[in-house]
Amino acid sequence: MNILEVRDLTVWFPIQSAILRRTSDYMKAVTDVSFSIPEGETVGLVGESGSGKTTVGKAILRLVPITRGEVLFQEKLIEPSTDFRPFRRQMQMIFQDPFSSLNPRWTIQRIIGEPLDVHFPGISRAEKEGRIADLLRRVGLKPEQMRRFPHEFSGGQRQRIGIARALAVEPALIICDEPVSALDVSVQAKIVNLLQDLQEEFGISYLFIGHDLAVVEHISSEVVVMHRGEVVEKASAEQLYSNPQHEYTRKLLASVPTLD
């Protein structure tokens, strides 16, 4: 069973004229993108900056409006008029920049506890604190660190906090928007391994957005390649990396640094 199906997803942003404020044209960010994510699997979405991959992730979560196309979650069509709040608990996001995605004025306890307050309004204070402590342990941090502020942590630790926040409401799908691109190489491997361990433990599905093909190959079972807002190739990770069919995919693979 597919946990997510994206069918002909299109996101065009209107360009308005300066005088009459009428729509004169469209900025075509994403056009007719289709793919699916099986339960418990990871699909990589790759492409250069500006290819539209982050827009796809945001459109799935209704963070940007969809021009046309369909999104199905657990075989249920999410209509434009559908109340998205029940789906938001099941679909979470890990953002690219761990420095700007956490409120600097909030403690870690409040950052991770906020989604619990929203989606589990009946949770007691003791239950919430215990849940936060358990989440911190699972992502490799200490429970006593929950009363600290984001500036007291390194970049890798902040991304672990972002992962804990996404896990707090027990989602079935997490969209990872280049979650390691802002981190040192040594830290990247630890975060990717953590995501894989959590997937094995909880059966979470991932849409892993990135431009680093070496990282995407390590974590993904299937890869979708985007170029200028469109999908140019879809294949299993093994097939795509060993025998790429599209010229753009071959160029992306050729750009990956090697020890040679």
Stockholm file with secondary structure:
# STOCKHOLM 1.0

chainA/1-260         MNILEVRDLTVWFPIQSAILRRTSDYMKAVTDVSFSIPEGETVGLVGESGSGKTTVGKAILRLVPITRGEVLFQEKLIEPSTDFRPFRRQMQMIFQDPFSSLNPRWTIQRIIGEPLDVHFPGISRAEKEGRIADLLRRVGLKPEQMRRFPHEFSGGQRQRIGIARALAVEPALIICDEPVSALDVSVQAKIVNLLQDLQEEFGISYLFIGHDLAVVEHISSEVVVMHRGEVVEKASAEQLYSNPQHEYTRKLLASVPTLD
#=GR chainA/1-260 SS CEEEEEEEEEEEEEEECTTTCCEEEEEEEEEEEEEEEETTCEEEEECSTTSSHHHHHHHHTTSSCCSEEEEEETTEECCTTSCCHHHHHHEEEECSCTTTSSCTTSCHHHHHHHHHHHHCTTCCHHHHHHHHHHHHHHTTCCGGGGGSCGGGSCHHHHHHHHHHHHHTTCCSEEEEESTTTTSCHHHHHHHHHHHHHHHHHHCCEEEEEESCHHHHHHHCSEEEEEETTEEEEEEEHHHHHHSCCSHHHHHHHHTSCCCC
#=GC SS_cons         CEEEEEEEEEEEEEEECTTTCCEEEEEEEEEEEEEEEETTCEEEEECSTTSSHHHHHHHHTTSSCCSEEEEEETTEECCTTSCCHHHHHHEEEECSCTTTSSCTTSCHHHHHHHHHHHHCTTCCHHHHHHHHHHHHHHTTCCGGGGGSCGGGSCHHHHHHHHHHHHHTTCCSEEEEESTTTTSCHHHHHHHHHHHHHHHHHHCCEEEEEESCHHHHHHHCSEEEEEETTEEEEEEEHHHHHHSCCSHHHHHHHHTSCCCC
//
